[in-house]
Amino acid sequence: GPMVQNGSLASVNLPQSSCGYISSLPLHMFSERTSDQALMCRCCVCFQEEQQQQKESSATSSSHCPSAARRKNLEFEPLSTSALILEDRPSNLPAKSMEETQRHKQEYEEMVAGAKRREMKEAQRKKLQMKERHRHEDSISSAMVVWNTEILPHWDTMKGTRRVRELWWQGLPPSVRGRVWSLAIGNELNITPELYEIFLCRAKEKWRSYSETSSVNDSESAEGASLADRESSLDLIKLDISRTFPSLFIFQKGGPYHDLLHSVLGAYTCYRPDIGYVQGMSFIAAVLILNLEEADAFITFANLLNKPCQMTFFRVDHELMLKYFAAFEVFFEENLPRLFNHFQSNNLTPDLYLIDWIFTLYSKSLPLDVACRVWDVFCRDGEESLFRTGLGILRLYQDILLQMDFIHIAQFLTRLPEDLQAHTLFHAMANTHMVSRNRRWTQVFSALMKDCSKETDRNGSPALRS
């Protein structure tokens, strides 16, 4: 009988028919619905006749294999849907009428024509896709030449020009991305590769001492709590590394970048013990490691986390985080009033989705290539671009989100669609204006900070306390 795979026929083989019609076509040219309908329509008479014949012969053939007896009565075994449509019926069954034969042939030809149309459409789609890919590669190649010969050698004078900012928005060529990020983020902390080696050696010594471990008495001593905290921090690093870009299989144990990521994160916990390791840092370090050498990745990582916005979040400064959320909502209401009101009515606050986005600079939430584009703009525009990206995502999925309730919105924003494309996100970001009542992001945020200071002064006044 017909071969079946996933509920549809596996292949279509057309034997020589009475009308000389010969063909052999793959089933993907036929829709499952069409094949099933054809099979049902052509077989109903055959099936009824065969059932009647089986009943009549059951008494005499009960001692033999029933299926073998039935097969013996057929002059041929249908190999496919097309065989059922185009072949004449076996001689022991009623023959098809001429009208039915012509109708079956016409329906089959329509199926083939439809399949050919679908194949042509798919071929055209692939051709356009390949053409776009070549265009994109040519664009990257020419941009790489411009960055290497005209911009990077004259970085300080060129970085703020309109032409460079436009090229930056279009996406940095992968070959220069790491260097541009490093230059844009800077090294205000004056960290050197030698300093990195020093902190890396300290981290390795601590790992060695922890593995050799302390006794129960040590853990109960006055220093035991801090030791336990540090050990839990090391455990968290190991756990987080295993969950960092798991689909790439390069940061997990045994992968080529596992030890490198472990080194950068371990060295940072020794460099900034006041901050230590915070969940989500592994994604930021991993993106930098993919684009920079080890020491440069550490230097850029430490300076990046020293930026005001990142320091606020990684220190978990609740008051400042609330100011960032409040500033975000100002532009949220300005750009997407309907969605803003929908979120308000569902009590969906920015912390439910922004924290995860900001902590990892979107590298966990977005496809890696899209996240790198977001990083490009972040290095160009600073913290404002992180909140603009968030608004771009909300704009992009506004119609979907308006149909959802609290639970589904939170789930959707936590796990964004994997097929999200950079050009669609950046189009949404381009239509997002970071201006509210003639005030830009920095002005809105500064005003909120001043209001916070005044409120603190009033609450701290002896007269008010009395």
Secondary structure, DSSP 8 states (H G I E B T S, - for coil): ---EETTEESEEEE---TT---EEEEGGGS-HHHHHHHHHHHHHHHHHHHHHHHHHHHHHHTTS-HHHHHHHT-SS---SHHHHHHS---TTS----HHHHHHHHHHHHHHHHHHHHHHHHHHHHHHHHHHHHHHHHHHHHHHHHHIIIIIGGGHHHHTTSHHHHHHHHH---HHHHHHHHHHHH--TT---HHHHHHHHHHHHHHHHHHHH---HHHHHSTTHHHHHHHHHHHHHHHHHHHTSSTTT-SSSTTSTTHHHHHHHHHHHHHH-TTT---TTHHHHHHHHHHHS-HHHHHHHHHHHHTSHHHHHHHTT-HHHHHHHHHHHHHHHHHH-HHHHHHHHHTT--THHHHHHHHHTTTTTTS-HHHHHHHHHHHHHHTHHHHHHHHHHHHHHTHHHHTT--HHHHHHHHHS--TT--HHHHHHHHHT---EETTEEHHHHHHHHHHHHHHHHHHHT-HHHH-
